[in-house]
Amino acid sequence: MAEGATTERNSVTTQKRSGRGRVAATISVIGEVLITLGLILALFVVYSLWWTNVIADRHARKEADKVRKEWSQSSPGGKNTGPGALDTKDGIGFLHVPAMGKDYEVLVKKGTSTKVLNEGVAGYYTKPTASAMPWDSTGNFTVAAHRDGHGAKFHNIDKIHKGDPVVFESKDTWYIYKVYKVLDQTSKYDVAVTDQVPKESGKKKPGRYITLTTCTPVYTSLYRYVVWGQLVRTQKVDAQRTPPAELR
């Protein structure tokens, strides 16, 4: 009886060990899967927040160089000059915002689709309300860009404050705006912020305005961040393209 009992106990012990072994093996496999998924997620984050910036910045620099080359090859007073000639698929000019960084500038192109903004540029709205152009006598020049990934050109939009300058550079004119209102959060469906008379900013009459929009908080697209400015003056571009005082 004692020998039989011992054999039975050994059998039970072996089964328990075998069971623990299977549990340990299962946990090990699950752990390896989680580690793999973690690495994949980390790589995706690196791709989304770093590598897409690298690719977008390369593309944006190439496009910017192309626009400036086209400008330099246009003869003064020729058919390729004037605001109307700037509205091309290559870009209409450059946005300068000192508050977002020293020597900050971004090429502005037509449209705010993901395809356009992923090129590392800013885009002016064509819908639901079409943007005015800076050279129009009245209207709201409405511009959007990514805040993270794909160039993240508006990443530091929260650094802009009331009274700061925002400058748009066309081929022949500098348009100098002064920020008068910042809305740090609104619904992403709040399309009224881009109205030609931006009443949400407190304005009631037509004027020459600029509106910058992007997603907020950083790394999300839950809400929209909005900056409004009003044109205070213009300055003709000279042969040396001397920046206005606000950019020096």
Buried (B, 14 or more C-beta within 10 A) or exposed (E): EEEEEEEEEEEEEEEEEEEEEEEEEEEEEEEEEEEEEEEEEEEEEEEBBEEBBEBBBEBBEEBBEEBBEBBEEBEEEEEBBBBEBBBEEBBBBBBBBBBBEEEBBBBBBBBBEEEBBBBBBBBBBBEEBBBBBBBEEEBBBBBBBBBBBBBBBBBBBBEBEEEBBBBBBBBBBBBBBBBBBBBEEBEEEBEBBBBBBBEBBEBEEEBBBBBBBBBBBBEEEEBBBBBBBBBEEBBEBEEEEEBBEBBE
